[in-house]
Amino acid sequence: MAEITYDDFARVDIRVGTVLEAALLEGVRKPAIRLAIDFGPEIGVKKSSAQLTVHYAPQDLVGRQVAAVVNFPPRQIGKFMSQVLTLGFPDGDGSVVLVVPDKAIPNGGKLF
């Protein structure tokens, strides 16, 4: 993997937000959950599609804080436009486990 500079890293805007809505995303090849995430007054509520169905049920995500990249261009996922990239790590089987803060953070808090 090629090294990057701190300036490269600083260009990726990773923020914390609270999931307001979550539901199964219909009409996609891989099972996914559509999220509405509140990133606070500066960024607002953004939509995301995330392949979280192995470890998470939609109703269990509402009210949880998640980390997401908020400055990637939107991406079309089936008929859904995903505005942010919700972050996770693969477990031993390759299923997504969310990156989450271990304490409450104000929505919109930036990773540094």
TAVEN-V569909 format. One record per residue. RES is the residue in three letters. PHI is phi in whole degrees, -180 to 180 (* if undefined). NEAR is the number of other C-alpha atoms within 12 Angstrom. D_LAST is the distance of its C-alpha to the last C-alpha in Angstrom with 1 decimal. Layout:
BEGIN
<<RES,PHI,NEAR,D_LAST> <RES,PHI,NEAR,D_LAST>>
END
This chain:
BEGIN
<<MET,*,3,21.1> <ALA,-73,5,20.4> <GLU,-71,8,17.7> <ILE,-124,11,15.1> <THR,-93,10,13.7> <TYR,-61,10,10.2> <ASP,-60,11,11.5> <ASP,-61,11,12.4> <PHE,-61,14,9.0> <ALA,-65,15,7.7> <ARG,-73,17,10.9> <VAL,-86,22,10.0> <ASP,-93,27,9.2> <ILE,-104,29,8.3> <ARG,-126,36,9.6> <VAL,-102,40,11.6> <GLY,-148,46,15.3> <THR,-105,34,18.7> <VAL,-70,34,21.4> <LEU,-94,28,24.4> <GLU,-141,28,26.7> <ALA,-150,28,27.2> <ALA,-155,27,30.3> <LEU,-62,26,31.5> <LEU,-91,29,31.3> <GLU,-86,16,34.8> <GLY,76,14,36.1> <VAL,-119,18,33.5> <ARG,-68,11,34.3> <LYS,-108,18,31.7> <PRO,-56,25,31.4> <ALA,-149,31,28.3> <ILE,-119,36,27.3> <ARG,-92,40,26.5> <LEU,-123,41,24.0> <ALA,-114,35,23.6> <ILE,-120,40,20.1> <ASP,-90,33,19.5> <PHE,-103,33,16.1> <GLY,86,22,17.5> <PRO,-66,14,19.5> <GLU,-70,16,17.4> <ILE,-107,25,17.3> <GLY,87,22,20.1> <VAL,-91,25,21.4> <LYS,-124,34,20.9> <LYS,-101,36,22.9> <SER,-146,41,21.9> <SER,-109,38,24.2> <ALA,-139,44,23.1> <GLN,-84,33,25.4> <LEU,-111,34,25.0> <THR,-68,25,28.7> <VAL,-71,21,29.3> <HIS,-106,23,27.2> <TYR,-135,24,26.9> <ALA,-98,22,29.5> <PRO,-51,28,28.7> <GLN,-64,18,29.9> <ASP,-82,19,27.6> <LEU,-88,29,24.4> <VAL,-62,23,25.3> <GLY,92,20,23.4> <ARG,-85,30,20.7> <GLN,-92,35,17.0> <VAL,-136,43,15.4> <ALA,-105,37,12.3> <ALA,-151,42,13.1> <VAL,-82,35,12.6> <VAL,-106,36,14.1> <ASN,-117,21,14.9> <PHE,-84,17,17.3> <PRO,-67,15,20.9> <PRO,-58,18,22.9> <ARG,-132,19,24.8> <GLN,-78,16,28.3> <ILE,-120,26,28.8> <GLY,61,17,32.5> <LYS,-93,14,33.4> <PHE,-107,23,29.9> <MET,-99,21,27.3> <SER,-88,31,23.8> <GLN,-96,28,21.3> <VAL,-136,38,18.0> <LEU,-102,37,17.1> <THR,-73,41,16.8> <LEU,-97,28,15.1> <GLY,-158,22,17.0> <PHE,-117,19,18.4> <PRO,-79,16,22.1> <ASP,-80,14,24.3> <GLY,-61,8,27.3> <ASP,-101,10,29.2> <GLY,91,13,26.4> <SER,-82,20,26.0> <VAL,-76,23,22.6> <VAL,-116,23,20.9> <LEU,-63,28,18.1> <VAL,-88,25,14.5> <VAL,-137,25,14.4> <PRO,-72,23,13.0> <ASP,-92,12,15.6> <LYS,-137,10,15.9> <ALA,-64,16,16.3> <ILE,-124,21,13.5> <PRO,-59,21,14.6> <ASN,-55,30,14.9> <GLY,96,29,12.5> <GLY,-56,27,9.5> <LYS,-98,26,6.4> <LEU,-69,24,3.8> <PHE,-140,13,0.0>>
END
